[in-house]
Amino acid sequence: MKRIILLLSAVALFNTVTACDLCGCFMGVSPGDRRGYIGMFYRYRAFAGDKISGSDFFPDGGMKILHGTPTPQGPSGNQYEIYRAFEFRAKYFIHKRWEVSMVAPYLMNKEFSDGVTEELSGLGVMTFLTGWQAVDEYYTGKLLHRLLIGGGVKTATGNFERKDNGVRYPFLFQTGTGTIDYLLYLNYQLGFKNWGLSLNPVMKFNGTNKNDEHVGDSRSLYASLFYKWQLKDNLKLLPVISMFDEYTPGVYDNGTFIKGTKMNTTMVGGGVDVYWKNLGVSAMMQETVNEENNGSGLSTTMRFVAGVSWYFSQEKFLLHSGKKAQ
């Protein structure tokens, strides 16, 4: 029981340059191999109208959510939305091939529209994941080949009924959804010498809250091409080129689709991971290369992720394994 409590209460990680906005989980490059970890990362994502002042990445002002509440004449273009999060994460191997992980986010949402600013922060949706190494051919000549099959659940933590002067904030601006959602994912990694490729398709099946609000089932794909550069015995540098593609059909309220909530976006960018002994530091930035117009008056401008993690070797497993984790 003590081990189980330790496992479930361990907090957080960021161990590579790609993180998922929709599912709040990492499933990308894993140069730490079979080591557990704890850590924290920060992520930032911005949406902006076409008439907002300042940088596309960091626009001026605050922001005002327009999803589902457009003015009669339509969005003005002078608005933006910013979503930030600090996430504590952890991963632990209960078997040589069986890993479990958790994510606990603290969200900071901000909106601006035509001079009106709103901010909302609080505990977000906690996620629990588990994955099995279905294919685990470590080194066949110069090739590394690995397939992880996993699933998880997003709990109903986070407040989804916050109000301002008695008026409830829009659903997408809340720090919680009030739903229980389920995830299925694959993580395929292929390496040749110092080069590596990581592919991560994810499916998310969303529940419905007590207000009959529901986000349509979504899918996303993460791809990373990286190079492992061994600078010294204990120092490793990994430049990364990454791609993030997501599709969410949108929000439904009592069975009615809310215009402006659909997302169909592809982003591309680069980053770097630095590993020194048991410490990992990562940073990544992506820009939008293609996005479907959803009628909200906003478009995705960028994603930024940075984090630090601490890795630890595991001598024993909760479930019997004949060999030490590599």
N, C-alpha and C positions, 0 to 999 in steps of 0.2 A: 504493500500500500504506500509506503514511504516513497518508493521509486516512482509509482504512478503519480503521486501528488507533485513530486519534483518535476516530472515530465510535463504535466499540464500547466504548471505555474511558471515554467521557464519562459523568459521573454526574449524574443525578437531578433530579427536579422535583416541585413541587406548583404547578399554575398555575390552580387553581380550587377551588371549595368541595366538590366531590363526588369521592370516591375509592372504589374498589371493594374490599371486603373479600375477596371470593371470588377475583378474578383479580389483585388487587394492582396495578391500573393505573388511570390517569385517562383518562376519555373524556367529559368534560363541557363546560361553557362554556369558550370559548377566546378571551377578549378580546385576547390577544396576537396574534391572526391568524396570519400565516405567519412568525413569528419563532421561531427555535430558543430553547432555554432549558436551564438547569441549575438544580438546586435540591434542597431537602430538605423533607419534611413529617413530622409526627407524627400517628399515629392511635390512637384508644383505643375499645375496644368492651367493654361489660360485660353479663354475664348473671347473674341472681340468682334464688335461691329465694324462696318467699313468706314465709319466717320469718327471713330474714337481717336483722341489725340494721344501723343506720346508714341512709344515703341510698340510694335506688334507683340513683342515678347512681354514687356512690362508696361502696359498702358497706364495713362494718368487716371486719377479719380478713384472710384470704388467699384460698384457694379449693382445691377438690378436684374434679377432673374425674370426673363420674359416667357419661359417655357409654359405654355398653356394659358397665358394671360396677356395676349397681344392687345395693343390699343386698336380702336376701330380703323385707324389709318395705317396700321402696321408698324413694325419696329422702325425706330428713327435712325438706327445705325450708330447712335452715340451711347453705346452700352458695352459692358464686358463682364465676364465672370472669371473668378480665380478660385481654384480649389487646391488647398495645401493640406499636407498631412505629415505628422510624425508617426512612424510605425515601429513598434517593438516586435521583433520576430525571433523565433527559435526553431531549430531542427534537432532531432535526436533519433538515433538508430536503435530500434528495439530488437532488430535482427540484422544480420549481415546485409540482407537485401531489402529490409523493410524499414522505411523512414516515416516519422510523423513530424508535423510542424504546426505552428500556430502563428497568427498575426493579430496584433492588438493596435488599432489605429486611433489617433487623436486628430480630429478634423478641424480645419479652419477655413470656412467658406466666406467669400466676399463677393458683393455684387454692386454694380453701378449702372444707372440709367438716367440720362438727362439731368444730372445733378443730384440724384437720390442715391444714397449709399446705405447698404445693409451688411451686417457681419453676423456670423453664427459659428460657434465652435462647440466642441464636446466630443465625448467618446463615440467612435464610429462602430461599424459592424465587425465583430470578431470572427475570424475564420480559422477552421481546423482542417488540416489536410493529412492524407496518408498516401504513400506511394510504394510500389513494389518494383524492384529491378527485374523485369521479365527477361531481358537480354543483358548479359553482363560479361562480354568478352573484353577483358581489360587490354591486353597488348598481344595482338596477333601480328607478328612482324612489327611493322611501324604503324599499324592501324589501331585506333581505339574505337570501340563500337558499343553503344549502350542504349537501352530502351527502358524508360520508366513509365509505368501505367498507374494512374492515381485518381483519387476522388476526394471530395471534401464537402463541408457544410458551412454556410455562412449563417451565423446565429442572428436572432432578432434584437441584438443589443443596439444601443444608439437611440436617441429620442427622435421620433418621426412626427411629433405633434407640437413642436415649438411654435409660440405665437408672439406677435408684436402688437401691443395694444388691443389684444383680443382677437386679432386676425391671424390665422394660421399661415406660416410661411409655405411657399410652394413645395410640393413633394420632393423635387430634385434638389432643393436647397437644404433639406433637413440632414442631420448627421446620421440618421438611421432610416430604415425603410419599414420596419415593423413586420418583415417577412422572414421566412426561413428559406434559403436558397441552396441549391446543390450544384456541385462542380464535377466535371469529368475532364481529365487532361492526359496528354502524352508528353513525354520529354525524350526526344531522340537526339543523341550526340554522336558525331562522327569526327574522328581526329586522324590526321596524317602528319607525322613528325611533329612540328610545333604549331601546325594549323588546326583549327577546330571549327565545326559547324554545329549549331544547336537549333532545333526546331521544336516549337511548343504550341500545338493546337489546344484550345480550351473551349468547352461547352458549359454554359451556365443556365440552369433551369430555375426560374424565379417563382416564388410563392406569391400569395395575395394577403394583404394585411386586413385588419378589421374594418377599415374604411373602403374596402373593395378596390384598393389601388394595386396595380400590378405592372411590373416591367416585363415586356416580352422576352422570351428566352433569347439569349445572346451567344455569339461566338467570337473568338479572337484568335489571332495567330501571332506568335513572336518568333523572330528569326535573328540569329546572331552569328556573325563570322568573326573569329578572333585569332590572334597570334600570341603564343606563349613565348615570351622573351625572358630568359633566365639571365639576369644581370649579375647576381652573385649567388652563393650557396643558399642564402636565406631571403633573397630579394627577387621577386618575379613581377614583370610588367606585362599586362595584356591589353593592347589596343583592340577596340571592338567597333565593328560596323553593325548597326542593328536596324530592324524593321518591325513596326507594330501596326497590325491591321485589326480593326474591330467593327462589328456590326451589331447594333441593338435596334430592334424594330420600334421601340418607343414605349411610352407609358400609357396605360389604360386605366380610366377612372369609371367604375361601375360599368365596365364593358365598352366605354366610349374612348376612342383613340384621342390623345391630346396632341394637337398639331405642334410641331417644333421640337419634339422630344426624340425623334429618330436620329441615330448616329451611324454613319457609314464612312469611316475615316482610315486613311493610310498615312503613316508617318515614318520618316527615315532619319537617322542621325548617327552620331558616333560617340564614343566614350573611352574610358580607360579604367582598368582595375590595377591596383598596386597591392602586392602581398609581401609582407615582411614578417618572417617567422609565423606566428599564429594570428597576426593582425591583417585585415583586409580593408582597403579604402577604395571606394568606387565613385564614379561620376559619369553621367550620360545626359545628352541633350538631343531632342528630336524635333524636326519641323514637319508640318503637313505637306504632303506631295499630292494628295488627292482627297477630296471630301464632297459628298453629296449635299446639295443645298436642301435643308430641312424646313425652311420657311421661318426659322426663329430670328433671323437677322444677325446671327452669330456664327463665327467659324473658328475652328480650332487653330491656334497659332503655334503652340509649342508645348513640350513636356520636358521637365528637368528632374533628374533623380540623383541624389548623392547620399552616401551612407558609409558606415563603418561597421565591421563585424569582427568577432573574436572566435576562432576555431579551436576545438579541442578534440584530441584523439580519444577513442573509446576502447578501453581494454576489455569490457564485458558488455553483454547484451541481456535485455530482459528475457528474450527468447533464446534458446540454446543455439550456439553457432560454434563450429569447430575451429574457426580461424579468427584472428584479430583483424579488425577493420583496417583497410589500407589507407 
